[in-house]
Amino acid sequence: MYGFVFDPASSDLHDAIGAVFITEGRVEGKRRFRKGHRIAEPDLPDLARVEHRLNLVRLEPGDVHEDDAGLAIAQAVGGRGIETRRPIQSRVNLMAASKGLLRVDHEAIVALNRLPGVSVFTLLDGIAVVPGKNVAGAKIAPVTIPQLVLNQALAIAADRPVVEIKPFTPKQVAVISTEGLEEAVRDRFRTAVEKKIGWYGSVVTRFIDLPDDPAVVAAAISDAISDGADLILTGGGNSLDPLDPTLVALPQVGAEMIKFGAPAHPGSMFWFAQAGDVPIFNLASCSLYSRSTVADLVLPWVMADERVGIDDLAEIGFGGLLDRDAAFRFPPYDSDEVRDEG
């Protein structure tokens, strides 16, 4: 591209057709032309009213306008469950088209952003989102980029999903408690758990309060798995106690402890185990009743059929200080969609 100065008061307005604004063009103090706007014949009456000289650019062969490049990159980056919006000053928003788990390819994002003029930005990987949520954006910093750079960006996104929404799949969930809760507390706990599980499109098939007997707990876990439970949540007890009945029961049902204690605060009493294909994790002190817990970070992964491993749980430590400012990381259990965002 090459730039030139254009004075609407002294120049032939037709000479500006096809040129691109690199700053705003204002008429009577109000913005009439945005950065990146390509001047066309219908713009000439308003262009004549611009009272100041303009710095414009013309595209040369091999140049790609910011809007075209931004849209092309956004469409290449967006995978399943993603909708792209129209460009606004080269920024193209990528919106969640469905409820699910946001997955972001970190390596691809870094590779894209190493290219000159290219910017791709996202929400955090691995969080739950609802339809209409703005989850990412693609933007070109200058008003044009070379076709060669655009081709490099498209090649990075060609063979892998960079940003996608994995849908939640319906599951049967068993909840086993050993706390011996009072009836009123138990009912509140059950209501809270069922609401959250229902938000994912899943159902609680059994809610059992058991005595502190490892053999009884092991039998209940085995029965739940035999009856088709896809996930088992446990509550009550004391996970810091090596004689906690649920912890003692896990080896008896062939479950492997993946991680004891999440690298988060709060989260030291959280643990995650796996019995074959069935995840089992605890709701320490009935923590799922609270909105902001480690369990609510892990639950979306399980509900989207992610196989949760030690590395996944270890990485919770990045951003694992779960204070009030971390609320954006947790599922929006009170809503099923976002309207007019982005």
C-alpha positions as CSV (number, residue, x, y, z in Angstrom):
1,M,0.0,0.0,0.0
2,Y,1.0,3.6,-0.3
3,G,-0.2,6.7,1.4
4,F,-1.1,10.2,0.2
5,V,-2.7,13.4,1.5
6,F,-6.1,14.3,0.1
7,D,-7.7,17.7,0.6
8,P,-11.5,17.5,-0.1
9,A,-11.7,21.3,-0.6
10,S,-9.2,21.5,-3.4
11,S,-9.1,18.0,-5.0
12,D,-11.3,16.1,-7.5
13,L,-13.4,13.9,-5.1
14,H,-13.4,11.2,-7.7
15,D,-9.7,10.8,-7.2
16,A,-10.4,9.4,-3.7
17,I,-12.6,6.5,-4.9
18,G,-11.1,3.2,-3.8
19,A,-8.8,4.8,-1.2
20,V,-8.9,3.8,2.4
21,F,-9.1,5.9,5.6
22,I,-6.3,5.3,8.0
23,T,-8.0,7.6,10.6
24,E,-11.6,8.7,11.2
25,G,-13.2,11.2,8.9
26,R,-15.4,13.7,10.7
27,V,-18.2,15.9,9.4
28,E,-19.4,18.7,11.7
29,G,-17.5,17.2,14.6
30,K,-19.1,13.8,14.2
31,R,-17.5,10.6,12.8
32,R,-18.8,9.9,9.3
33,F,-16.0,7.6,8.1
34,R,-14.3,5.0,10.2
35,K,-10.8,3.8,10.0
36,G,-10.5,1.2,7.2
37,H,-13.5,2.6,5.3
38,R,-13.1,2.3,1.5
39,I,-14.4,5.3,-0.3
40,A,-17.1,4.7,-2.9
41,E,-19.2,6.9,-5.2
42,P,-22.1,7.3,-2.7
43,D,-19.6,8.7,-0.1
44,L,-18.6,11.7,-2.2
45,P,-21.3,14.2,-0.9
46,D,-20.2,13.5,2.7
47,L,-16.5,13.5,1.7
48,A,-17.0,17.0,0.3
49,R,-18.2,18.2,3.7
50,V,-15.0,17.1,5.5
51,E,-13.2,20.3,6.5
52,H,-9.7,18.9,7.0
53,R,-7.1,17.2,4.9
54,L,-7.0,13.4,5.0
55,N,-4.3,10.8,5.1
56,L,-5.5,8.0,2.8
57,V,-3.9,4.8,1.4
58,R,-4.3,2.9,-1.7
59,L,-4.0,-0.9,-1.8
60,E,-1.5,-2.3,-4.2
61,P,-1.4,-5.8,-5.8
62,G,-0.8,-8.3,-3.0
63,D,-2.4,-6.2,-0.3
64,V,-5.5,-7.4,1.5
65,H,-7.9,-5.0,3.2
66,E,-8.2,-5.3,7.0
67,D,-11.9,-6.3,6.9
68,D,-11.3,-9.0,4.3
69,A,-8.3,-10.3,6.1
70,G,-9.9,-10.2,9.6
71,L,-13.0,-12.0,8.3
72,A,-10.9,-14.7,6.5
73,I,-8.8,-15.4,9.6
74,A,-11.9,-15.5,11.9
75,Q,-13.6,-18.0,9.6
76,A,-10.5,-20.1,9.5
77,V,-9.9,-20.0,13.2
78,G,-13.6,-20.7,14.2
79,G,-14.5,-24.4,14.4
80,R,-17.6,-26.1,15.5
81,G,-20.1,-24.2,17.6
82,I,-18.7,-20.8,16.4
83,E,-20.4,-18.0,14.5
84,T,-18.6,-15.1,13.0
85,R,-19.9,-11.5,13.0
86,R,-19.3,-8.8,10.4
87,P,-16.1,-6.9,10.5
88,I,-16.0,-3.6,12.5
89,Q,-12.8,-1.8,11.9
90,S,-11.2,-5.1,11.0
91,R,-12.3,-6.8,14.2
92,V,-14.4,-9.9,13.7
93,N,-16.0,-11.3,16.8
94,L,-16.4,-15.1,17.2
95,M,-19.5,-16.0,19.1
96,A,-20.6,-19.2,20.7
97,A,-23.5,-20.7,18.7
98,S,-24.3,-23.3,21.4
99,K,-23.8,-24.0,25.1
100,G,-20.6,-26.0,25.7
101,L,-17.0,-26.0,26.6
102,L,-14.7,-23.5,25.0
103,R,-11.5,-25.1,23.7
104,V,-8.6,-22.9,22.4
105,D,-5.4,-24.2,20.8
106,H,-2.8,-22.2,22.7
107,E,0.0,-23.1,20.3
108,A,-1.9,-21.9,17.3
109,I,-2.9,-18.7,18.9
110,V,0.7,-17.9,19.6
111,A,1.8,-18.8,16.1
112,L,-0.9,-16.6,14.6
113,N,0.0,-13.6,16.8
114,R,3.6,-13.9,15.8
115,L,2.6,-12.9,12.3
116,P,3.0,-9.1,11.5
117,G,-0.3,-7.2,11.8
118,V,-2.3,-10.2,13.0
119,S,-4.1,-10.3,16.3
120,V,-6.3,-13.2,17.5
121,F,-7.5,-13.1,21.1
122,T,-9.8,-15.4,23.1
123,L,-11.4,-16.1,26.5
124,L,-9.6,-18.6,28.6
125,D,-9.5,-22.2,27.4
126,G,-11.6,-24.7,29.1
127,I,-14.5,-22.5,30.4
128,A,-18.2,-23.1,30.0
129,V,-20.1,-20.7,27.7
130,V,-23.6,-20.1,26.5
131,P,-24.9,-19.1,23.0
132,G,-24.3,-15.5,22.2
133,K,-21.1,-15.3,24.2
134,N,-18.2,-13.5,22.6
135,V,-15.4,-16.0,22.9
136,A,-12.8,-14.7,20.6
137,G,-11.9,-12.0,18.1
138,A,-9.6,-11.7,15.0
139,K,-8.2,-8.3,14.1
140,I,-5.7,-6.7,11.7
141,A,-3.7,-3.8,13.2
142,P,-2.8,-2.0,10.0
143,V,-5.4,-1.2,7.3
144,T,-3.9,-3.9,5.1
145,I,-1.7,-7.0,5.3
146,P,0.2,-8.7,2.5
147,Q,-1.6,-11.7,1.0
148,L,1.5,-13.7,1.9
149,V,0.9,-13.1,5.6
150,L,-2.8,-13.9,5.3
151,N,-1.8,-17.2,3.6
152,Q,0.5,-18.0,6.5
153,A,-2.3,-17.3,9.0
154,L,-4.8,-19.5,7.1
155,A,-2.2,-22.3,6.9
156,I,-1.8,-22.3,10.7
157,A,-5.6,-22.8,11.1
158,A,-6.0,-25.2,8.2
159,D,-5.5,-28.5,9.9
160,R,-6.8,-28.1,13.4
161,P,-9.6,-26.3,15.2
162,V,-8.2,-23.2,16.9
163,V,-11.3,-22.1,18.7
164,E,-14.3,-24.3,19.1
165,I,-17.3,-25.1,21.4
166,K,-17.5,-28.7,22.4
167,P,-21.2,-29.5,23.3
168,F,-22.1,-30.9,26.6
169,T,-23.5,-34.4,26.4
170,P,-26.3,-35.7,28.6
171,K,-25.1,-37.9,31.4
172,Q,-26.5,-39.9,34.3
173,V,-25.0,-38.6,37.6
174,A,-25.0,-40.4,40.9
175,V,-24.4,-38.4,44.1
176,I,-23.2,-40.2,47.2
177,S,-22.9,-38.5,50.5
178,T,-21.6,-39.7,53.9
179,E,-22.1,-36.5,55.8
180,G,-25.3,-37.4,57.6
181,L,-26.8,-34.0,56.8
182,E,-29.9,-32.7,58.5
183,E,-32.9,-33.0,56.2
184,A,-33.3,-29.3,55.5
185,V,-29.6,-28.9,54.6
186,R,-29.7,-32.1,52.5
187,D,-32.7,-30.8,50.6
188,R,-30.9,-27.5,49.8
189,F,-27.8,-29.4,48.8
190,R,-29.7,-31.7,46.5
191,T,-31.6,-28.8,44.9
192,A,-28.3,-27.0,44.2
193,V,-26.7,-30.1,42.8
194,E,-29.6,-30.9,40.6
195,K,-29.8,-27.4,39.3
196,K,-26.2,-27.4,38.2
197,I,-26.3,-30.9,36.7
198,G,-29.5,-29.9,34.9
199,W,-27.8,-26.9,33.4
200,Y,-25.5,-29.3,31.4
201,G,-28.5,-31.2,30.2
202,S,-27.8,-34.1,32.5
203,V,-29.8,-35.7,35.4
204,V,-29.1,-36.9,38.9
205,T,-30.3,-40.5,38.8
206,R,-29.7,-41.2,42.5
207,F,-28.9,-39.1,45.6
208,I,-27.8,-41.4,48.5
209,D,-26.8,-40.5,52.1
210,L,-24.8,-43.3,53.5
211,P,-23.2,-44.2,56.9
212,D,-19.4,-43.8,57.3
213,D,-18.7,-47.4,56.2
214,P,-16.2,-47.9,53.4
215,A,-17.8,-51.2,52.3
216,V,-21.2,-49.6,52.0
217,V,-19.8,-46.7,50.1
218,A,-17.9,-49.1,47.7
219,A,-21.1,-51.1,47.1
220,A,-23.0,-47.9,46.3
221,I,-20.3,-46.8,43.8
222,S,-20.3,-50.2,42.2
223,D,-24.1,-50.3,41.9
224,A,-24.2,-46.8,40.4
225,I,-21.6,-47.7,37.8
226,S,-23.4,-51.0,37.0
227,D,-26.7,-49.0,36.6
228,G,-25.1,-46.8,34.0
229,A,-23.8,-43.8,35.9
230,D,-21.5,-41.7,33.7
231,L,-20.2,-39.6,36.7
232,I,-20.2,-40.0,40.4
233,L,-20.0,-37.1,42.8
234,T,-19.3,-37.6,46.4
235,G,-20.0,-35.4,49.4
236,G,-19.3,-35.2,53.1
237,G,-16.6,-36.8,55.1
238,N,-13.2,-35.4,55.6
239,S,-10.8,-35.8,52.7
240,L,-7.9,-35.0,54.9
241,D,-8.6,-38.1,56.9
242,P,-6.9,-41.2,55.5
243,L,-9.7,-43.3,57.0
244,D,-12.4,-41.2,55.2
245,P,-14.9,-43.9,54.0
246,T,-15.0,-42.7,50.4
247,L,-11.3,-42.5,50.1
248,V,-11.0,-46.0,51.5
249,A,-13.7,-47.2,49.2
250,L,-12.0,-46.0,46.0
251,P,-9.4,-48.8,45.7
252,Q,-12.1,-51.3,46.5
253,V,-13.9,-50.4,43.3
254,G,-10.7,-50.2,41.2
255,A,-10.6,-46.4,41.1
256,E,-7.4,-44.6,40.4
257,M,-6.7,-41.4,42.3
258,I,-5.6,-38.8,39.6
259,K,-5.0,-35.8,41.9
260,F,-5.5,-35.2,45.5
261,G,-5.8,-31.5,46.3
262,A,-6.3,-29.0,43.5
263,P,-3.7,-26.3,43.0
264,A,-6.2,-23.6,43.8
265,H,-7.5,-21.7,46.7
266,P,-9.9,-22.8,47.9
267,G,-9.4,-26.3,46.7
268,S,-7.0,-28.2,49.0
269,M,-9.8,-30.7,49.9
270,F,-10.7,-31.5,46.3
271,W,-9.8,-34.8,44.7
272,F,-10.4,-36.4,41.4
273,A,-10.4,-40.2,40.6
274,Q,-11.3,-42.4,37.7
275,A,-12.9,-45.8,37.8
276,G,-12.6,-47.1,34.2
277,D,-14.4,-44.5,32.1
278,V,-16.3,-43.1,35.1
279,P,-14.9,-40.0,36.8
280,I,-15.4,-39.7,40.5
281,F,-14.7,-36.5,42.4
282,N,-15.7,-35.0,45.7
283,L,-17.7,-31.9,46.6
284,A,-15.7,-31.1,49.7
285,S,-18.0,-29.9,52.5
286,C,-20.8,-29.9,50.1
287,S,-18.9,-27.3,48.0
288,L,-21.0,-27.6,44.9
289,Y,-23.6,-25.7,46.9
290,S,-21.3,-22.7,46.4
291,R,-21.0,-21.1,43.0
292,S,-17.2,-20.6,42.9
293,T,-15.4,-24.0,43.5
294,V,-12.8,-26.1,41.9
295,A,-15.5,-28.6,41.2
296,D,-17.2,-26.0,38.9
297,L,-14.0,-25.7,36.9
298,V,-13.7,-29.4,36.4
299,L,-17.4,-30.3,35.9
300,P,-17.6,-28.6,32.4
301,W,-14.7,-30.7,31.2
302,V,-16.3,-33.9,32.2
303,M,-19.7,-32.9,30.8
304,A,-18.0,-32.2,27.4
305,D,-16.5,-35.7,27.4
306,E,-13.0,-34.6,28.1
307,R,-10.7,-37.2,29.6
308,V,-9.4,-35.3,32.6
309,G,-5.8,-36.1,33.4
310,I,-3.1,-35.0,35.8
311,D,-1.9,-32.3,33.5
312,D,-5.4,-30.8,33.2
313,L,-5.7,-30.7,37.0
314,A,-2.2,-29.4,37.4
315,E,-2.8,-26.4,35.1
316,I,-5.6,-25.2,37.3
317,G,-2.8,-23.6,39.2
318,F,-2.6,-20.9,36.5
319,G,-5.4,-18.6,37.6
320,G,-6.1,-20.9,40.5
321,L,-6.5,-18.0,43.0
322,L,-10.3,-18.2,43.0
323,D,-11.2,-14.9,44.5
324,R,-14.2,-12.7,43.5
325,D,-12.3,-11.4,40.5
326,A,-12.2,-15.0,39.1
327,A,-16.0,-15.2,38.8
328,F,-15.7,-15.1,35.0
329,R,-14.1,-18.6,35.0
330,F,-17.2,-20.3,36.4
331,P,-20.2,-21.6,34.5
332,P,-23.1,-19.1,34.2
333,Y,-25.6,-21.3,35.8
334,D,-28.2,-18.6,35.9
335,S,-28.4,-18.2,32.1
336,D,-28.7,-20.2,29.0
337,E,-27.8,-17.6,26.5
338,V,-26.3,-14.1,26.1
339,R,-28.1,-11.6,24.0
340,D,-26.6,-8.8,21.9
341,E,-23.0,-9.3,23.1
342,G,-20.3,-8.5,20.7
